[in-house]
Amino acid sequence: MSSRRLLVGFLILAILAAACTPSGDTPVTTTEPSSTTSTTITGDEDVCRSGDLPYTDSGLIAALGEDDGDATTISSIQWDPHPTCERLALSFASGSTAPAATLGPAAAFLDAPSGVIVVELPAEVDTTALADLVVEGELIDRVYIVRSETGAISVHLHPAANVDIAARAFVTEAPVSLVLDVVPGRIGTRQVTVPTSETVAITSPTEDSTTYPFVVDGYAAPGLGRVDLRLSTSSVVAAERTLSLTAYPDTWQSFSVTIDDGPSGPLELFVGTLGPEGQPDTGVTQRLELE
């Protein structure tokens, strides 16, 4: 996937007008590159501080939706910065491509080690109009639409580098949208940054120091049929794996692999693709101290 796919992209304007804007008088600026969608709405009202919903900095943020819903497609993502927070709204379409009226069972979580917010969507939501979004806000950096190995779709919000966050989530109606409000966390000293590239992002391990066995979790770019994983010292490859992927064309793809054993001391973990000579090509590299 080229870097252009990680540009702030296009929004479906018919749905945008109803998706959680503070008022009908708010000025809207829209940009429309070729693949993905976003809109920045500037306003003076700090909507994320209104209401009495609590903010959460770890674990379950909210259980959302209804037993049955007509939402089947993620039609747009709207990012809305405010003075002390950032709001992200997911809009949905039904099977008839009209704006959805209801959303089935969903849930939002905040993974404390990585700081990533994960929104698990109903099984009926099985298509998406976009695969990713670069926000580069002060709190939210990137958004990925990810399929699991079974094809289930979730939305992953990556925090900005070295930022602690807390979030709340709720669903609005007429038409339905899922809203996430993100504020600075209590600590504000996060030192973890999720490694990302054009081809992969890894959400664990999150610490430089870890022990065997450890799990490498992440997601690969749309259309990628394989991911190579290599653990090496300065002079030798200690472990190497190749993961076959479904190569979903419309979303990123989750993967997980366990490294059971290997040498101790300083090592480099590479996850991505290898070039013709077997050397790391595109991907991410993380330095680890193995005990």
Order of alpha helices (4+ residues) and beta strands (2+ residues): alpha-beta-beta-beta-beta-beta-beta-beta-beta-beta-beta-beta-beta-beta-beta-beta-beta-beta-beta-beta-beta-beta
